[in-house]
Amino acid sequence: MALRASPFPNGFVAGIHAVGWALILPCFWFLDRLIAVCKSTTLEQTQRLEQECYLYPLKVFFGSIVFFILFLATAPLGLLGFLLWAPLQACRRPFYYHRETPSSPEKGTHTGFEQVGKASFGFATANLCLLPDSLARFNNLAHTQNRATAIGQLIVQGVDRPHIRIFVDSPSSCGTLSPSSSILPTVNSSTYGATDRQAQPPVGYHADSAEGNVSVPKSNSHVVCVPCDDTEEPSTESPSPLFNSNHNSNLQGRTGHRSAPRALLSQGLRLQDNVPWEVSSLFPANVDILCLEEVFDKRAAQKLTQVLSPVFGHILYDIGVYACQPPCSCSSFKFFNSGLFLASRFPVLEAQYHCFPNSRGEDALAAKGLLSAKVLIGQNKKQKKVVGYFNCTHLHAPEGDGKIRCEQLHMITKWIGDFQATSRQDDEDVVFDVLCGDFNFDNCSPDDVQEQNHCLFEEYRDPCRAGPGKEKPWVIGTLLEQPTLYEDDIITPENLQRTLEKEELRKQYVSPPVPVEDCPLVYPETGQPWVGRRIDYILYRENSISKHCRTEIEELTFITQLAGLTDHIPVGLRLNVTMDSDCADE
C-alpha cells in the first residue's frame, strides 16, 4: 500500500492542526528569539571585536525587552493553539511523506542490477543540529534556517555530480575506482557563514586534468582510463573481493585481497584493512539514501525537503510523535520530534517508526527512536521485486547513561527484526540491510564499554571497527569540539579535510574519548594512532539479505563538505551488491 503524503487521516483534521500550529508559532518564535539574542556563538563574538563595544549590550537589553513583551502578548493565542494542537497528536501518523519526480530520474534507477544482477548503492548519514536557533546556539551553531538551506544546497552539489569510474590500465592493478572528488561541482553561492568559502575546487583537483585523461560528458556515469606503469609481476592468485561472509564483525585478518592500485591512492582513496576509504571535501557522488539527524525544526525540515527533492524523489520528514502518547510507547510529553530525516532516490514501500520509551533528562523532550523503511529498487530478470531495508536512529545522548543506550540497542534489534518479518514477501529479493545514525557512543571511550560489547555488532558489520573498544588505525572521529568550530583549520571543507588527515591537528579539533569517572584516561595505547570519538555509524549485514546476494565495500568516506555548518563529520558508505547468476534464475 502506497504511503500517504499527510500524516493525518483526513483534510479536516489536517486543517485544524494547521490552525493550531499557526496560533502557536508566533509565541514560540518570540520565545526562541528572546533566548537567542542573549546567546552568542564564538563566530559572532569574533565579529563583534570589530564593532563598537557598547552596541552588543544595547542589542541584548532592548532585544530582550521587545521579545519578552511580544512573547507575553502572543501567549494567550499560543495557549489556544496548544489546546487545538495537542489532542490531534493521538491520531497523527509519525511522519510526512514527500514524493516528487526527480529532475534526473535516471539516477534513481539501477538498470544494471535489474538486467545483470550487479549494482552499487550509496548511503550517507549526518547530524545537522537543526534545533530551534536559540537551542542550536548552545552547540555553538546559529541561523538554523539559513544553515538548513545551505546544507541542502551543498549536499545536492556533492551527490548530483557525475559518478567517475577509473579503470587502472595495469596487469597487476585492476578494477574500477570511484573517487568522490573527481570533478568540480556546480556551485551556488550562499550567504551563510563559511559557505562562501566552501565553493572551491576539491583539494588535489587540477584544472588541466580535464584537458588530458578526464572528460566530462553529460551522462551520469563516466569511464576514465588511467595508464599505470606497474613493473611488478602480476600475482598468480585470483583476486578476491572485499566480501563480508556473515561472520562476527570483530573477526578480522581476512587474506587474499588485492593491493591498492596506484591510481586509487592518487585520487585520495586508500585501501587499509580491506576497506577503501578517504576523507573527502564533497559528499560522494550518487548517494541513493540519505539519513539526517537532529532536524528538529519543522521549518528547517521543509527547507531541506524543498532543496533535496529534485534529487531525492522520496522524503520522510517531521518523523516522530508529539505531546502525550499511550503508556509504554514514550516516557513523557514530547516537545520535539525524533529529528530523523530520510531522503531516498527509491520509492518507499513501507515505513515504521518506534519511539524509545526509556529516555530521561533533556533527551526525554524529544521523540528519539528508530525509523525502518523498505524501498523498491526495481525488478530482476525473473520479474521479482528487488528491495532494500534501511534503518536510521538517534540514541540517548548524555554521557554516563550507557545502560539506557544498551536498552535502546536491544529495542532496535527487535524492532528491525519485527519490521522485516512482517514486511518481507516471498517473491522479493532483498539486496541490502543498512543501519545508520548518531549512536552517541564511540568505540574507544572507557565510559562506553557496555555499548561497545553489544550483540548488535554481531549482526551488523561496522567497517571501522577492529573489535570492542578498538578502532582500526585509519579511522577518524566524527564529533568535533564545539568551541573551535570556526577556527581557520576547520572552517572550510578543504581545511577540515587537511586537518583530519593529520593526527596532531585532529587532537585539537576532534572530541577525545570519555573516561570512566575517577579513573585516569590512558589514550591512545602505545603505538596506536589518535582517533577520537566516532559516534556516527553506517552498519550493514548480509545474513538478512537474499542468500544469493554478495556484498562488498566499494568506498567509505569521511565528509568535510559541511564544515562550519554542523559539529559532526558526515559519513558515507557505498556497497557493491552482486547476485549470483546461477541463483538469480531460480
Secondary structure as a PSIPRED ss2 file (coil, helix, strand):
# PSIPRED VFORMAT (PSIPRED V4.0)

   1 M C   1.000  0.000  0.000
   2 A C   1.000  0.000  0.000
   3 L C   1.000  0.000  0.000
   4 R C   1.000  0.000  0.000
   5 A C   1.000  0.000  0.000
   6 S C   1.000  0.000  0.000
   7 P C   1.000  0.000  0.000
   8 F C   1.000  0.000  0.000
   9 P C   1.000  0.000  0.000
  10 N C   1.000  0.000  0.000
  11 G H   0.000  1.000  0.000
  12 F H   0.000  1.000  0.000
  13 V H   0.000  1.000  0.000
  14 A H   0.000  1.000  0.000
  15 G H   0.000  1.000  0.000
  16 I H   0.000  1.000  0.000
  17 H H   0.000  1.000  0.000
  18 A H   0.000  1.000  0.000
  19 V H   0.000  1.000  0.000
  20 G H   0.000  1.000  0.000
  21 W H   0.000  1.000  0.000
  22 A H   0.000  1.000  0.000
  23 L H   0.000  1.000  0.000
  24 I H   0.000  1.000  0.000
  25 L H   0.000  1.000  0.000
  26 P H   0.000  1.000  0.000
  27 C H   0.000  1.000  0.000
  28 F H   0.000  1.000  0.000
  29 W H   0.000  1.000  0.000
  30 F H   0.000  1.000  0.000
  31 L H   0.000  1.000  0.000
  32 D H   0.000  1.000  0.000
  33 R H   0.000  1.000  0.000
  34 L H   0.000  1.000  0.000
  35 I H   0.000  1.000  0.000
  36 A H   0.000  1.000  0.000
  37 V C   1.000  0.000  0.000
  38 C C   1.000  0.000  0.000
  39 K C   1.000  0.000  0.000
  40 S C   1.000  0.000  0.000
  41 T C   1.000  0.000  0.000
  42 T H   0.000  1.000  0.000
  43 L H   0.000  1.000  0.000
  44 E H   0.000  1.000  0.000
  45 Q H   0.000  1.000  0.000
  46 T H   0.000  1.000  0.000
  47 Q H   0.000  1.000  0.000
  48 R H   0.000  1.000  0.000
  49 L C   1.000  0.000  0.000
  50 E C   1.000  0.000  0.000
  51 Q C   1.000  0.000  0.000
  52 E C   1.000  0.000  0.000
  53 C C   1.000  0.000  0.000
  54 Y C   1.000  0.000  0.000
  55 L H   0.000  1.000  0.000
  56 Y H   0.000  1.000  0.000
  57 P H   0.000  1.000  0.000
  58 L H   0.000  1.000  0.000
  59 K H   0.000  1.000  0.000
  60 V H   0.000  1.000  0.000
  61 F H   0.000  1.000  0.000
  62 F H   0.000  1.000  0.000
  63 G H   0.000  1.000  0.000
  64 S H   0.000  1.000  0.000
  65 I H   0.000  1.000  0.000
  66 V H   0.000  1.000  0.000
  67 F H   0.000  1.000  0.000
  68 F H   0.000  1.000  0.000
  69 I H   0.000  1.000  0.000
  70 L H   0.000  1.000  0.000
  71 F H   0.000  1.000  0.000
  72 L H   0.000  1.000  0.000
  73 A H   0.000  1.000  0.000
  74 T H   0.000  1.000  0.000
  75 A H   0.000  1.000  0.000
  76 P H   0.000  1.000  0.000
  77 L H   0.000  1.000  0.000
  78 G H   0.000  1.000  0.000
  79 L H   0.000  1.000  0.000
  80 L H   0.000  1.000  0.000
  81 G H   0.000  1.000  0.000
  82 F H   0.000  1.000  0.000
  83 L H   0.000  1.000  0.000
  84 L H   0.000  1.000  0.000
  85 W H   0.000  1.000  0.000
  86 A H   0.000  1.000  0.000
  87 P H   0.000  1.000  0.000
  88 L H   0.000  1.000  0.000
  89 Q H   0.000  1.000  0.000
  90 A H   0.000  1.000  0.000
  91 C H   0.000  1.000  0.000
  92 R C   1.000  0.000  0.000
  93 R C   1.000  0.000  0.000
  94 P C   1.000  0.000  0.000
  95 F C   1.000  0.000  0.000
  96 Y E   0.000  0.000  1.000
  97 Y E   0.000  0.000  1.000
  98 H E   0.000  0.000  1.000
  99 R E   0.000  0.000  1.000
 100 E C   1.000  0.000  0.000
 101 T C   1.000  0.000  0.000
 102 P C   1.000  0.000  0.000
 103 S C   1.000  0.000  0.000
 104 S C   1.000  0.000  0.000
 105 P H   0.000  1.000  0.000
 106 E H   0.000  1.000  0.000
 107 K H   0.000  1.000  0.000
 108 G H   0.000  1.000  0.000
 109 T C   1.000  0.000  0.000
 110 H C   1.000  0.000  0.000
 111 T H   0.000  1.000  0.000
 112 G H   0.000  1.000  0.000
 113 F H   0.000  1.000  0.000
 114 E H   0.000  1.000  0.000
 115 Q H   0.000  1.000  0.000
 116 V H   0.000  1.000  0.000
 117 G C   1.000  0.000  0.000
 118 K E   0.000  0.000  1.000
 119 A E   0.000  0.000  1.000
 120 S E   0.000  0.000  1.000
 121 F E   0.000  0.000  1.000
 122 G E   0.000  0.000  1.000
 123 F E   0.000  0.000  1.000
 124 A E   0.000  0.000  1.000
 125 T E   0.000  0.000  1.000
 126 A E   0.000  0.000  1.000
 127 N E   0.000  0.000  1.000
 128 L C   1.000  0.000  0.000
 129 C C   1.000  0.000  0.000
 130 L C   1.000  0.000  0.000
 131 L C   1.000  0.000  0.000
 132 P C   1.000  0.000  0.000
 133 D H   0.000  1.000  0.000
 134 S H   0.000  1.000  0.000
 135 L H   0.000  1.000  0.000
 136 A H   0.000  1.000  0.000
 137 R H   0.000  1.000  0.000
 138 F H   0.000  1.000  0.000
 139 N H   0.000  1.000  0.000
 140 N C   1.000  0.000  0.000
 141 L C   1.000  0.000  0.000
 142 A C   1.000  0.000  0.000
 143 H C   1.000  0.000  0.000
 144 T H   0.000  1.000  0.000
 145 Q H   0.000  1.000  0.000
 146 N H   0.000  1.000  0.000
 147 R H   0.000  1.000  0.000
 148 A H   0.000  1.000  0.000
 149 T H   0.000  1.000  0.000
 150 A H   0.000  1.000  0.000
 151 I H   0.000  1.000  0.000
 152 G H   0.000  1.000  0.000
 153 Q H   0.000  1.000  0.000
 154 L H   0.000  1.000  0.000
 155 I H   0.000  1.000  0.000
 156 V H   0.000  1.000  0.000
 157 Q H   0.000  1.000  0.000
 158 G H   0.000  1.000  0.000
 159 V H   0.000  1.000  0.000
 160 D C   1.000  0.000  0.000
 161 R C   1.000  0.000  0.000
 162 P C   1.000  0.000  0.000
 163 H E   0.000  0.000  1.000
 164 I E   0.000  0.000  1.000
 165 R E   0.000  0.000  1.000
 166 I E   0.000  0.000  1.000
 167 F E   0.000  0.000  1.000
 168 V E   0.000  0.000  1.000
 169 D E   0.000  0.000  1.000
 170 S C   1.000  0.000  0.000
 171 P C   1.000  0.000  0.000
 172 S C   1.000  0.000  0.000
 173 S C   1.000  0.000  0.000
 174 C C   1.000  0.000  0.000
 175 G C   1.000  0.000  0.000
 176 T E   0.000  0.000  1.000
 177 L E   0.000  0.000  1.000
 178 S C   1.000  0.000  0.000
 179 P C   1.000  0.000  0.000
 180 S C   1.000  0.000  0.000
 181 S C   1.000  0.000  0.000
 182 S C   1.000  0.000  0.000
 183 I C   1.000  0.000  0.000
 184 L C   1.000  0.000  0.000
 185 P C   1.000  0.000  0.000
 186 T C   1.000  0.000  0.000
 187 V C   1.000  0.000  0.000
 188 N C   1.000  0.000  0.000
 189 S C   1.000  0.000  0.000
 190 S C   1.000  0.000  0.000
 191 T C   1.000  0.000  0.000
 192 Y C   1.000  0.000  0.000
 193 G H   0.000  1.000  0.000
 194 A H   0.000  1.000  0.000
 195 T H   0.000  1.000  0.000
 196 D H   0.000  1.000  0.000
 197 R H   0.000  1.000  0.000
 198 Q C   1.000  0.000  0.000
 199 A C   1.000  0.000  0.000
 200 Q C   1.000  0.000  0.000
 201 P C   1.000  0.000  0.000
 202 P C   1.000  0.000  0.000
 203 V C   1.000  0.000  0.000
 204 G C   1.000  0.000  0.000
 205 Y C   1.000  0.000  0.000
 206 H C   1.000  0.000  0.000
 207 A H   0.000  1.000  0.000
 208 D H   0.000  1.000  0.000
 209 S H   0.000  1.000  0.000
 210 A H   0.000  1.000  0.000
 211 E H   0.000  1.000  0.000
 212 G C   1.000  0.000  0.000
 213 N C   1.000  0.000  0.000
 214 V C   1.000  0.000  0.000
 215 S C   1.000  0.000  0.000
 216 V C   1.000  0.000  0.000
 217 P C   1.000  0.000  0.000
 218 K C   1.000  0.000  0.000
 219 S C   1.000  0.000  0.000
 220 N C   1.000  0.000  0.000
 221 S E   0.000  0.000  1.000
 222 H E   0.000  0.000  1.000
 223 V E   0.000  0.000  1.000
 224 V E   0.000  0.000  1.000
 225 C E   0.000  0.000  1.000
 226 V E   0.000  0.000  1.000
 227 P E   0.000  0.000  1.000
 228 C C   1.000  0.000  0.000
 229 D C   1.000  0.000  0.000
 230 D C   1.000  0.000  0.000
 231 T C   1.000  0.000  0.000
 232 E C   1.000  0.000  0.000
 233 E C   1.000  0.000  0.000
 234 P C   1.000  0.000  0.000
 235 S C   1.000  0.000  0.000
 236 T C   1.000  0.000  0.000
 237 E C   1.000  0.000  0.000
 238 S C   1.000  0.000  0.000
 239 P C   1.000  0.000  0.000
 240 S E   0.000  0.000  1.000
 241 P C   1.000  0.000  0.000
 242 L C   1.000  0.000  0.000
 243 F E   0.000  0.000  1.000
 244 N C   1.000  0.000  0.000
 245 S C   1.000  0.000  0.000
 246 N C   1.000  0.000  0.000
 247 H C   1.000  0.000  0.000
 248 N C   1.000  0.000  0.000
 249 S C   1.000  0.000  0.000
 250 N C   1.000  0.000  0.000
 251 L C   1.000  0.000  0.000
 252 Q C   1.000  0.000  0.000
 253 G C   1.000  0.000  0.000
 254 R C   1.000  0.000  0.000
 255 T C   1.000  0.000  0.000
 256 G C   1.000  0.000  0.000
 257 H E   0.000  0.000  1.000
 258 R C   1.000  0.000  0.000
 259 S C   1.000  0.000  0.000
 260 A C   1.000  0.000  0.000
 261 P C   1.000  0.000  0.000
 262 R H   0.000  1.000  0.000
 263 A H   0.000  1.000  0.000
 264 L H   0.000  1.000  0.000
 265 L H   0.000  1.000  0.000
 266 S H   0.000  1.000  0.000
 267 Q C   1.000  0.000  0.000
 268 G C   1.000  0.000  0.000
 269 L C   1.000  0.000  0.000
 270 R E   0.000  0.000  1.000
 271 L E   0.000  0.000  1.000
 272 Q E   0.000  0.000  1.000
 273 D C   1.000  0.000  0.000
 274 N C   1.000  0.000  0.000
 275 V E   0.000  0.000  1.000
 276 P E   0.000  0.000  1.000
 277 W E   0.000  0.000  1.000
 278 E E   0.000  0.000  1.000
 279 V E   0.000  0.000  1.000
 280 S E   0.000  0.000  1.000
 281 S C   1.000  0.000  0.000
 282 L C   1.000  0.000  0.000
 283 F C   1.000  0.000  0.000
 284 P C   1.000  0.000  0.000
 285 A C   1.000  0.000  0.000
 286 N C   1.000  0.000  0.000
 287 V C   1.000  0.000  0.000
 288 D C   1.000  0.000  0.000
 289 I E   0.000  0.000  1.000
 290 L E   0.000  0.000  1.000
 291 C E   0.000  0.000  1.000
 292 L E   0.000  0.000  1.000
 293 E E   0.000  0.000  1.000
 294 E C   1.000  0.000  0.000
 295 V C   1.000  0.000  0.000
 296 F C   1.000  0.000  0.000
 297 D C   1.000  0.000  0.000
 298 K H   0.000  1.000  0.000
 299 R H   0.000  1.000  0.000
 300 A H   0.000  1.000  0.000
 301 A H   0.000  1.000  0.000
 302 Q H   0.000  1.000  0.000
 303 K H   0.000  1.000  0.000
 304 L H   0.000  1.000  0.000
 305 T H   0.000  1.000  0.000
 306 Q H   0.000  1.000  0.000
 307 V H   0.000  1.000  0.000
 308 L H   0.000  1.000  0.000
 309 S C   1.000  0.000  0.000
 310 P C   1.000  0.000  0.000
 311 V C   1.000  0.000  0.000
 312 F C   1.000  0.000  0.000
 313 G C   1.000  0.000  0.000
 314 H E   0.000  0.000  1.000
 315 I E   0.000  0.000  1.000
 316 L E   0.000  0.000  1.000
 317 Y E   0.000  0.000  1.000
 318 D C   1.000  0.000  0.000
 319 I C   1.000  0.000  0.000
 320 G C   1.000  0.000  0.000
 321 V C   1.000  0.000  0.000
 322 Y C   1.000  0.000  0.000
 323 A E   0.000  0.000  1.000
 324 C C   1.000  0.000  0.000
 325 Q C   1.000  0.000  0.000
 326 P C   1.000  0.000  0.000
 327 P C   1.000  0.000  0.000
 328 C C   1.000  0.000  0.000
 329 S C   1.000  0.000  0.000
 330 C C   1.000  0.000  0.000
 331 S C   1.000  0.000  0.000
 332 S C   1.000  0.000  0.000
 333 F C   1.000  0.000  0.000
 334 K E   0.000  0.000  1.000
 335 F C   1.000  0.000  0.000
 336 F E   0.000  0.000  1.000
 337 N C   1.000  0.000  0.000
 338 S C   1.000  0.000  0.000
 339 G C   1.000  0.000  0.000
 340 L C   1.000  0.000  0.000
 341 F E   0.000  0.000  1.000
 342 L E   0.000  0.000  1.000
 343 A E   0.000  0.000  1.000
 344 S E   0.000  0.000  1.000
 345 R C   1.000  0.000  0.000
 346 F C   1.000  0.000  0.000
 347 P C   1.000  0.000  0.000
 348 V E   0.000  0.000  1.000
 349 L E   0.000  0.000  1.000
 350 E E   0.000  0.000  1.000
 351 A E   0.000  0.000  1.000
 352 Q E   0.000  0.000  1.000
 353 Y E   0.000  0.000  1.000
 354 H E   0.000  0.000  1.000
 355 C E   0.000  0.000  1.000
 356 F C   1.000  0.000  0.000
 357 P C   1.000  0.000  0.000
 358 N C   1.000  0.000  0.000
 359 S C   1.000  0.000  0.000
 360 R C   1.000  0.000  0.000
 361 G H   0.000  1.000  0.000
 362 E H   0.000  1.000  0.000
 363 D H   0.000  1.000  0.000
 364 A H   0.000  1.000  0.000
 365 L H   0.000  1.000  0.000
 366 A E   0.000  0.000  1.000
 367 A C   1.000  0.000  0.000
 368 K C   1.000  0.000  0.000
 369 G E   0.000  0.000  1.000
 370 L E   0.000  0.000  1.000
 371 L E   0.000  0.000  1.000
 372 S E   0.000  0.000  1.000
 373 A E   0.000  0.000  1.000
 374 K E   0.000  0.000  1.000
 375 V E   0.000  0.000  1.000
 376 L E   0.000  0.000  1.000
 377 I E   0.000  0.000  1.000
 378 G E   0.000  0.000  1.000
 379 Q E   0.000  0.000  1.000
 380 N C   1.000  0.000  0.000
 381 K C   1.000  0.000  0.000
 382 K C   1.000  0.000  0.000
 383 Q C   1.000  0.000  0.000
 384 K C   1.000  0.000  0.000
 385 K E   0.000  0.000  1.000
 386 V E   0.000  0.000  1.000
 387 V E   0.000  0.000  1.000
 388 G E   0.000  0.000  1.000
 389 Y E   0.000  0.000  1.000
 390 F E   0.000  0.000  1.000
 391 N E   0.000  0.000  1.000
 392 C E   0.000  0.000  1.000
 393 T E   0.000  0.000  1.000
 394 H E   0.000  0.000  1.000
 395 L C   1.000  0.000  0.000
 396 H C   1.000  0.000  0.000
 397 A C   1.000  0.000  0.000
 398 P C   1.000  0.000  0.000
 399 E C   1.000  0.000  0.000
 400 G C   1.000  0.000  0.000
 401 D C   1.000  0.000  0.000
 402 G H   0.000  1.000  0.000
 403 K H   0.000  1.000  0.000
 404 I H   0.000  1.000  0.000
 405 R H   0.000  1.000  0.000
 406 C H   0.000  1.000  0.000
 407 E H   0.000  1.000  0.000
 408 Q H   0.000  1.000  0.000
 409 L H   0.000  1.000  0.000
 410 H H   0.000  1.000  0.000
 411 M H   0.000  1.000  0.000
 412 I H   0.000  1.000  0.000
 413 T H   0.000  1.000  0.000
 414 K H   0.000  1.000  0.000
 415 W H   0.000  1.000  0.000
 416 I H   0.000  1.000  0.000
 417 G H   0.000  1.000  0.000
 418 D H   0.000  1.000  0.000
 419 F H   0.000  1.000  0.000
 420 Q H   0.000  1.000  0.000
 421 A H   0.000  1.000  0.000
 422 T H   0.000  1.000  0.000
 423 S H   0.000  1.000  0.000
 424 R C   1.000  0.000  0.000
 425 Q C   1.000  0.000  0.000
 426 D C   1.000  0.000  0.000
 427 D C   1.000  0.000  0.000
 428 E E   0.000  0.000  1.000
 429 D E   0.000  0.000  1.000
 430 V E   0.000  0.000  1.000
 431 V E   0.000  0.000  1.000
 432 F E   0.000  0.000  1.000
 433 D E   0.000  0.000  1.000
 434 V E   0.000  0.000  1.000
 435 L E   0.000  0.000  1.000
 436 C E   0.000  0.000  1.000
 437 G E   0.000  0.000  1.000
 438 D E   0.000  0.000  1.000
 439 F C   1.000  0.000  0.000
 440 N C   1.000  0.000  0.000
 441 F C   1.000  0.000  0.000
 442 D C   1.000  0.000  0.000
 443 N C   1.000  0.000  0.000
 444 C C   1.000  0.000  0.000
 445 S C   1.000  0.000  0.000
 446 P H   0.000  1.000  0.000
 447 D H   0.000  1.000  0.000
 448 D H   0.000  1.000  0.000
 449 V H   0.000  1.000  0.000
 450 Q H   0.000  1.000  0.000
 451 E H   0.000  1.000  0.000
 452 Q H   0.000  1.000  0.000
 453 N C   1.000  0.000  0.000
 454 H C   1.000  0.000  0.000
 455 C C   1.000  0.000  0.000
 456 L H   0.000  1.000  0.000
 457 F H   0.000  1.000  0.000
 458 E H   0.000  1.000  0.000
 459 E H   0.000  1.000  0.000
 460 Y C   1.000  0.000  0.000
 461 R E   0.000  0.000  1.000
 462 D C   1.000  0.000  0.000
 463 P C   1.000  0.000  0.000
 464 C C   1.000  0.000  0.000
 465 R E   0.000  0.000  1.000
 466 A E   0.000  0.000  1.000
 467 G E   0.000  0.000  1.000
 468 P C   1.000  0.000  0.000
 469 G C   1.000  0.000  0.000
 470 K E   0.000  0.000  1.000
 471 E E   0.000  0.000  1.000
 472 K C   1.000  0.000  0.000
 473 P C   1.000  0.000  0.000
 474 W C   1.000  0.000  0.000
 475 V C   1.000  0.000  0.000
 476 I C   1.000  0.000  0.000
 477 G C   1.000  0.000  0.000
 478 T C   1.000  0.000  0.000
 479 L E   0.000  0.000  1.000
 480 L E   0.000  0.000  1.000
 481 E C   1.000  0.000  0.000
 482 Q H   0.000  1.000  0.000
 483 P H   0.000  1.000  0.000
 484 T H   0.000  1.000  0.000
 485 L C   1.000  0.000  0.000
 486 Y C   1.000  0.000  0.000
 487 E C   1.000  0.000  0.000
 488 D C   1.000  0.000  0.000
 489 D C   1.000  0.000  0.000
 490 I C   1.000  0.000  0.000
 491 I C   1.000  0.000  0.000
 492 T C   1.000  0.000  0.000
 493 P H   0.000  1.000  0.000
 494 E H   0.000  1.000  0.000
 495 N H   0.000  1.000  0.000
 496 L H   0.000  1.000  0.000
 497 Q H   0.000  1.000  0.000
 498 R H   0.000  1.000  0.000
 499 T H   0.000  1.000  0.000
 500 L H   0.000  1.000  0.000
 501 E C   1.000  0.000  0.000
 502 K C   1.000  0.000  0.000
 503 E H   0.000  1.000  0.000
 504 E H   0.000  1.000  0.000
 505 L H   0.000  1.000  0.000
 506 R H   0.000  1.000  0.000
 507 K H   0.000  1.000  0.000
 508 Q H   0.000  1.000  0.000
 509 Y H   0.000  1.000  0.000
 510 V E   0.000  0.000  1.000
 511 S C   1.000  0.000  0.000
 512 P C   1.000  0.000  0.000
 513 P C   1.000  0.000  0.000
 514 V C   1.000  0.000  0.000
 515 P C   1.000  0.000  0.000
 516 V C   1.000  0.000  0.000
 517 E C   1.000  0.000  0.000
 518 D C   1.000  0.000  0.000
 519 C C   1.000  0.000  0.000
 520 P C   1.000  0.000  0.000
 521 L C   1.000  0.000  0.000
 522 V C   1.000  0.000  0.000
 523 Y C   1.000  0.000  0.000
 524 P C   1.000  0.000  0.000
 525 E C   1.000  0.000  0.000
 526 T C   1.000  0.000  0.000
 527 G C   1.000  0.000  0.000
 528 Q C   1.000  0.000  0.000
 529 P C   1.000  0.000  0.000
 530 W C   1.000  0.000  0.000
 531 V C   1.000  0.000  0.000
 532 G C   1.000  0.000  0.000
 533 R C   1.000  0.000  0.000
 534 R C   1.000  0.000  0.000
 535 I C   1.000  0.000  0.000
 536 D E   0.000  0.000  1.000
 537 Y E   0.000  0.000  1.000
 538 I E   0.000  0.000  1.000
 539 L E   0.000  0.000  1.000
 540 Y E   0.000  0.000  1.000
 541 R C   1.000  0.000  0.000
 542 E C   1.000  0.000  0.000
 543 N C   1.000  0.000  0.000
 544 S C   1.000  0.000  0.000
 545 I C   1.000  0.000  0.000
 546 S C   1.000  0.000  0.000
 547 K C   1.000  0.000  0.000
 548 H C   1.000  0.000  0.000
 549 C E   0.000  0.000  1.000
 550 R E   0.000  0.000  1.000
 551 T E   0.000  0.000  1.000
 552 E E   0.000  0.000  1.000
 553 I E   0.000  0.000  1.000
 554 E E   0.000  0.000  1.000
 555 E E   0.000  0.000  1.000
 556 L E   0.000  0.000  1.000
 557 T E   0.000  0.000  1.000
 558 F E   0.000  0.000  1.000
 559 I E   0.000  0.000  1.000
 560 T C   1.000  0.000  0.000
 561 Q C   1.000  0.000  0.000
 562 L C   1.000  0.000  0.000
 563 A C   1.000  0.000  0.000
 564 G C   1.000  0.000  0.000
 565 L C   1.000  0.000  0.000
 566 T C   1.000  0.000  0.000
 567 D C   1.000  0.000  0.000
 568 H E   0.000  0.000  1.000
 569 I C   1.000  0.000  0.000
 570 P C   1.000  0.000  0.000
 571 V E   0.000  0.000  1.000
 572 G E   0.000  0.000  1.000
 573 L E   0.000  0.000  1.000
 574 R E   0.000  0.000  1.000
 575 L E   0.000  0.000  1.000
 576 N E   0.000  0.000  1.000
 577 V E   0.000  0.000  1.000
 578 T E   0.000  0.000  1.000
 579 M E   0.000  0.000  1.000
 580 D C   1.000  0.000  0.000
 581 S H   0.000  1.000  0.000
 582 D H   0.000  1.000  0.000
 583 C H   0.000  1.000  0.000
 584 A H   0.000  1.000  0.000
 585 D C   1.000  0.000  0.000
 586 E C   1.000  0.000  0.000
